[in-house]
Amino acid sequence: MTFRSGLVEGVGGDQVLVEDPSGNPVDLFAPRQAEARLDPTTS
């Protein structure tokens, strides 16, 4: 996995852009508020 950007910390959460094995960009995002998560019971 190759990082295309550094960690960006914002008010809504943290995100980073990585490259998958095929060269496609993938945005990874971790929201700050639990209600914004897909499964609020996990952290």
PDB file of N, CA, C and O in Angstrom:
ATOM      1  N   MET A   1       0.847  -1.162   0.000  1.00  0.00           N
ATOM      2  CA  MET A   1       0.000   0.000   0.000  1.00  0.00           C
ATOM      3  C   MET A   1       0.898   1.231   0.000  1.00  0.00           C
ATOM      4  O   MET A   1       1.865   1.313   0.757  1.00  0.00           O
ATOM      5  N   THR A   2       0.565   2.174  -0.850  1.00  0.00           N
ATOM      6  CA  THR A   2       1.319   3.418  -0.962  1.00  0.00           C
ATOM      7  C   THR A   2       0.441   4.580  -0.518  1.00  0.00           C
ATOM      8  O   THR A   2      -0.702   4.703  -0.957  1.00  0.00           O
ATOM      9  N   PHE A   3       0.973   5.428   0.346  1.00  0.00           N
ATOM     10  CA  PHE A   3       0.240   6.609   0.778  1.00  0.00           C
ATOM     11  C   PHE A   3       0.383   7.690  -0.275  1.00  0.00           C
ATOM     12  O   PHE A   3       1.490   7.984  -0.726  1.00  0.00           O
ATOM     13  N   ARG A   4      -0.743   8.286  -0.669  1.00  0.00           N
ATOM     14  CA  ARG A   4      -0.727   9.385  -1.631  1.00  0.00           C
ATOM     15  C   ARG A   4      -0.773  10.735  -0.935  1.00  0.00           C
ATOM     16  O   ARG A   4      -0.497  11.766  -1.548  1.00  0.00           O
ATOM     17  N   SER A   5      -1.122  10.727   0.346  1.00  0.00           N
ATOM     18  CA  SER A   5      -1.152  11.973   1.117  1.00  0.00           C
ATOM     19  C   SER A   5      -0.815  11.656   2.564  1.00  0.00           C
ATOM     20  O   SER A   5      -0.829  10.499   2.983  1.00  0.00           O
ATOM     21  N   GLY A   6      -0.520  12.681   3.300  1.00  0.00           N
ATOM     22  CA  GLY A   6      -0.308  12.502   4.726  1.00  0.00           C
ATOM     23  C   GLY A   6      -1.649  12.495   5.438  1.00  0.00           C
ATOM     24  O   GLY A   6      -2.694  12.685   4.815  1.00  0.00           O
ATOM     25  N   LEU A   7      -1.615  12.281   6.716  1.00  0.00           N
ATOM     26  CA  LEU A   7      -2.829  12.294   7.525  1.00  0.00           C
ATOM     27  C   LEU A   7      -3.377  13.711   7.576  1.00  0.00           C
ATOM     28  O   LEU A   7      -2.656  14.660   7.883  1.00  0.00           O
ATOM     29  N   VAL A   8      -4.666  13.840   7.269  1.00  0.00           N
ATOM     30  CA  VAL A   8      -5.347  15.127   7.345  1.00  0.00           C
ATOM     31  C   VAL A   8      -6.314  15.049   8.516  1.00  0.00           C
ATOM     32  O   VAL A   8      -7.233  14.230   8.517  1.00  0.00           O
ATOM     33  N   GLU A   9      -6.103  15.905   9.512  1.00  0.00           N
ATOM     34  CA  GLU A   9      -6.969  15.933  10.690  1.00  0.00           C
ATOM     35  C   GLU A   9      -7.894  17.131  10.573  1.00  0.00           C
ATOM     36  O   GLU A   9      -7.448  18.275  10.475  1.00  0.00           O
ATOM     37  N   GLY A  10      -9.194  16.847  10.586  1.00  0.00           N
ATOM     38  CA  GLY A  10     -10.173  17.922  10.467  1.00  0.00           C
ATOM     39  C   GLY A  10     -11.202  17.852  11.567  1.00  0.00           C
ATOM     40  O   GLY A  10     -11.153  16.976  12.430  1.00  0.00           O
ATOM     41  N   VAL A  11     -12.140  18.788  11.531  1.00  0.00           N
ATOM     42  CA  VAL A  11     -13.171  18.833  12.557  1.00  0.00           C
ATOM     43  C   VAL A  11     -14.075  17.606  12.511  1.00  0.00           C
ATOM     44  O   VAL A  11     -14.553  17.148  13.548  1.00  0.00           O
ATOM     45  N   GLY A  12     -14.312  17.075  11.317  1.00  0.00           N
ATOM     46  CA  GLY A  12     -15.192  15.921  11.174  1.00  0.00           C
ATOM     47  C   GLY A  12     -14.517  14.590  11.393  1.00  0.00           C
ATOM     48  O   GLY A  12     -15.184  13.586  11.643  1.00  0.00           O
ATOM     49  N   GLY A  13     -13.193  14.569  11.301  1.00  0.00           N
ATOM     50  CA  GLY A  13     -12.477  13.313  11.475  1.00  0.00           C
ATOM     51  C   GLY A  13     -11.116  13.358  10.818  1.00  0.00           C
ATOM     52  O   GLY A  13     -10.636  14.418  10.418  1.00  0.00           O
ATOM     53  N   ASP A  14     -10.503  12.196  10.712  1.00  0.00           N
ATOM     54  CA  ASP A  14      -9.177  12.079  10.111  1.00  0.00           C
ATOM     55  C   ASP A  14      -9.295  11.314   8.798  1.00  0.00           C
ATOM     56  O   ASP A  14     -10.126  10.414   8.672  1.00  0.00           O
ATOM     57  N   GLN A  15      -8.466  11.672   7.823  1.00  0.00           N
ATOM     58  CA  GLN A  15      -8.493  10.947   6.570  1.00  0.00           C
ATOM     59  C   GLN A  15      -7.108  10.886   5.949  1.00  0.00           C
ATOM     60  O   GLN A  15      -6.242  11.718   6.218  1.00  0.00           O
ATOM     61  N   VAL A  16      -6.926   9.869   5.105  1.00  0.00           N
ATOM     62  CA  VAL A  16      -5.676   9.688   4.378  1.00  0.00           C
ATOM     63  C   VAL A  16      -6.028   9.045   3.037  1.00  0.00           C
ATOM     64  O   VAL A  16      -6.970   8.258   2.947  1.00  0.00           O
ATOM     65  N   LEU A  17      -5.281   9.379   2.017  1.00  0.00           N
ATOM     66  CA  LEU A  17      -5.484   8.825   0.682  1.00  0.00           C
ATOM     67  C   LEU A  17      -4.381   7.813   0.415  1.00  0.00           C
ATOM     68  O   LEU A  17      -3.198   8.145   0.481  1.00  0.00           O
ATOM     69  N   VAL A  18      -4.772   6.569   0.112  1.00  0.00           N
ATOM     70  CA  VAL A  18      -3.813   5.507  -0.176  1.00  0.00           C
ATOM     71  C   VAL A  18      -4.066   4.967  -1.572  1.00  0.00           C
ATOM     72  O   VAL A  18      -5.086   5.266  -2.193  1.00  0.00           O
ATOM     73  N   GLU A  19      -3.136   4.177  -2.054  1.00  0.00           N
ATOM     74  CA  GLU A  19      -3.245   3.572  -3.375  1.00  0.00           C
ATOM     75  C   GLU A  19      -3.360   2.057  -3.210  1.00  0.00           C
ATOM     76  O   GLU A  19      -2.541   1.441  -2.529  1.00  0.00           O
ATOM     77  N   ASP A  20      -4.386   1.455  -3.837  1.00  0.00           N
ATOM     78  CA  ASP A  20      -4.536   0.005  -3.749  1.00  0.00           C
ATOM     79  C   ASP A  20      -3.555  -0.675  -4.706  1.00  0.00           C
ATOM     80  O   ASP A  20      -2.890   0.014  -5.481  1.00  0.00           O
ATOM     81  N   PRO A  21      -3.445  -2.007  -4.675  1.00  0.00           N
ATOM     82  CA  PRO A  21      -2.461  -2.707  -5.521  1.00  0.00           C
ATOM     83  C   PRO A  21      -2.620  -2.448  -7.025  1.00  0.00           C
ATOM     84  O   PRO A  21      -1.661  -2.603  -7.781  1.00  0.00           O
ATOM     85  N   SER A  22      -3.825  -2.053  -7.466  1.00  0.00           N
ATOM     86  CA  SER A  22      -4.042  -1.764  -8.885  1.00  0.00           C
ATOM     87  C   SER A  22      -3.738  -0.320  -9.247  1.00  0.00           C
ATOM     88  O   SER A  22      -3.818   0.058 -10.416  1.00  0.00           O
ATOM     89  N   GLY A  23      -3.384   0.499  -8.242  1.00  0.00           N
ATOM     90  CA  GLY A  23      -3.061   1.896  -8.504  1.00  0.00           C
ATOM     91  C   GLY A  23      -4.239   2.836  -8.330  1.00  0.00           C
ATOM     92  O   GLY A  23      -4.130   4.025  -8.630  1.00  0.00           O
ATOM     93  N   ASN A  24      -5.368   2.319  -7.847  1.00  0.00           N
ATOM     94  CA  ASN A  24      -6.553   3.155  -7.640  1.00  0.00           C
ATOM     95  C   ASN A  24      -6.460   3.885  -6.301  1.00  0.00           C
ATOM     96  O   ASN A  24      -6.027   3.306  -5.305  1.00  0.00           O
ATOM     97  N   PRO A  25      -6.870   5.163  -6.279  1.00  0.00           N
ATOM     98  CA  PRO A  25      -6.861   5.887  -5.007  1.00  0.00           C
ATOM     99  C   PRO A  25      -8.012   5.429  -4.111  1.00  0.00           C
ATOM    100  O   PRO A  25      -9.129   5.218  -4.583  1.00  0.00           O
ATOM    101  N   VAL A  26      -7.732   5.278  -2.830  1.00  0.00           N
ATOM    102  CA  VAL A  26      -8.745   4.885  -1.845  1.00  0.00           C
ATOM    103  C   VAL A  26      -8.665   5.878  -0.687  1.00  0.00           C
ATOM    104  O   VAL A  26      -7.596   6.106  -0.122  1.00  0.00           O
ATOM    105  N   ASP A  27      -9.810   6.461  -0.345  1.00  0.00           N
ATOM    106  CA  ASP A  27      -9.881   7.429   0.750  1.00  0.00           C
ATOM    107  C   ASP A  27     -10.280   6.698   2.020  1.00  0.00           C
ATOM    108  O   ASP A  27     -11.348   6.088   2.074  1.00  0.00           O
ATOM    109  N   LEU A  28      -9.433   6.750   3.043  1.00  0.00           N
ATOM    110  CA  LEU A  28      -9.751   6.147   4.332  1.00  0.00           C
ATOM    111  C   LEU A  28     -10.136   7.274   5.280  1.00  0.00           C
ATOM    112  O   LEU A  28      -9.395   8.244   5.437  1.00  0.00           O
ATOM    113  N   PHE A  29     -11.295   7.140   5.908  1.00  0.00           N
ATOM    114  CA  PHE A  29     -11.830   8.206   6.742  1.00  0.00           C
ATOM    115  C   PHE A  29     -12.284   7.644   8.078  1.00  0.00           C
ATOM    116  O   PHE A  29     -12.963   6.619   8.119  1.00  0.00           O
ATOM    117  N   ALA A  30     -11.920   8.298   9.162  1.00  0.00           N
ATOM    118  CA  ALA A  30     -12.351   7.921  10.509  1.00  0.00           C
ATOM    119  C   ALA A  30     -13.071   9.120  11.127  1.00  0.00           C
ATOM    120  O   ALA A  30     -12.428  10.094  11.517  1.00  0.00           O
ATOM    121  N   PRO A  31     -14.398   9.053  11.216  1.00  0.00           N
ATOM    122  CA  PRO A  31     -15.150  10.186  11.776  1.00  0.00           C
ATOM    123  C   PRO A  31     -14.899  10.349  13.266  1.00  0.00           C
ATOM    124  O   PRO A  31     -14.597   9.379  13.961  1.00  0.00           O
ATOM    125  N   ARG A  32     -15.025  11.576  13.754  1.00  0.00           N
ATOM    126  CA  ARG A  32     -14.819  11.873  15.175  1.00  0.00           C
ATOM    127  C   ARG A  32     -16.043  11.486  16.008  1.00  0.00           C
ATOM    128  O   ARG A  32     -15.898  10.972  17.117  1.00  0.00           O
ATOM    129  N   GLN A  33     -17.237  11.727  15.485  1.00  0.00           N
ATOM    130  CA  GLN A  33     -18.455  11.458  16.241  1.00  0.00           C
ATOM    131  C   GLN A  33     -18.914  10.019  16.026  1.00  0.00           C
ATOM    132  O   GLN A  33     -18.947   9.538  14.893  1.00  0.00           O
ATOM    133  N   ALA A  34     -19.264   9.339  17.101  1.00  0.00           N
ATOM    134  CA  ALA A  34     -19.674   7.934  17.024  1.00  0.00           C
ATOM    135  C   ALA A  34     -20.897   7.745  16.129  1.00  0.00           C
ATOM    136  O   ALA A  34     -20.990   6.728  15.442  1.00  0.00           O
ATOM    137  N   GLU A  35     -21.835   8.687  16.114  1.00  0.00           N
ATOM    138  CA  GLU A  35     -23.049   8.526  15.305  1.00  0.00           C
ATOM    139  C   GLU A  35     -22.775   8.610  13.807  1.00  0.00           C
ATOM    140  O   GLU A  35     -23.633   8.249  13.003  1.00  0.00           O
ATOM    141  N   ALA A  36     -21.593   9.081  13.424  1.00  0.00           N
ATOM    142  CA  ALA A  36     -21.228   9.141  12.009  1.00  0.00           C
ATOM    143  C   ALA A  36     -20.603   7.836  11.521  1.00  0.00           C
ATOM    144  O   ALA A  36     -20.393   7.666  10.320  1.00  0.00           O
ATOM    145  N   ARG A  37     -20.304   6.920  12.426  1.00  0.00           N
ATOM    146  CA  ARG A  37     -19.678   5.646  12.053  1.00  0.00           C
ATOM    147  C   ARG A  37     -20.717   4.684  11.495  1.00  0.00           C
ATOM    148  O   ARG A  37     -21.904   4.803  11.800  1.00  0.00           O
ATOM    149  N   LEU A  38     -20.273   3.728  10.676  1.00  0.00           N
ATOM    150  CA  LEU A  38     -21.186   2.715  10.153  1.00  0.00           C
ATOM    151  C   LEU A  38     -21.720   1.846  11.297  1.00  0.00           C
ATOM    152  O   LEU A  38     -22.895   1.480  11.306  1.00  0.00           O
ATOM    153  N   ASP A  39     -20.850   1.521  12.260  1.00  0.00           N
ATOM    154  CA  ASP A  39     -21.234   0.738  13.420  1.00  0.00           C
ATOM    155  C   ASP A  39     -20.803   1.508  14.666  1.00  0.00           C
ATOM    156  O   ASP A  39     -19.643   1.424  15.069  1.00  0.00           O
ATOM    157  N   PRO A  40     -21.727   2.265  15.285  1.00  0.00           N
ATOM    158  CA  PRO A  40     -21.350   3.114  16.425  1.00  0.00           C
ATOM    159  C   PRO A  40     -20.817   2.354  17.636  1.00  0.00           C
ATOM    160  O   PRO A  40     -20.263   2.975  18.543  1.00  0.00           O
ATOM    161  N   THR A  41     -20.965   1.034  17.678  1.00  0.00           N
ATOM    162  CA  THR A  41     -20.481   0.280  18.837  1.00  0.00           C
ATOM    163  C   THR A  41     -18.986   0.002  18.766  1.00  0.00           C
ATOM    164  O   THR A  41     -18.394  -0.442  19.749  1.00  0.00           O
ATOM    165  N   THR A  42     -18.362   0.262  17.603  1.00  0.00           N
ATOM    166  CA  THR A  42     -16.916   0.051  17.464  1.00  0.00           C
ATOM    167  C   THR A  42     -16.212   1.392  17.494  1.00  0.00           C
ATOM    168  O   THR A  42     -16.818   2.433  17.236  1.00  0.00           O
ATOM    169  N   SER A  43     -14.926   1.356  17.811  1.00  0.00           N
ATOM    170  CA  SER A  43     -14.173   2.623  17.834  1.00  0.00           C
ATOM    171  C   SER A  43     -13.158   2.677  16.739  1.00  0.00           C
ATOM    172  O   SER A  43     -12.439   3.668  16.612  1.00  0.00           O
TER     173      SER A  43
END
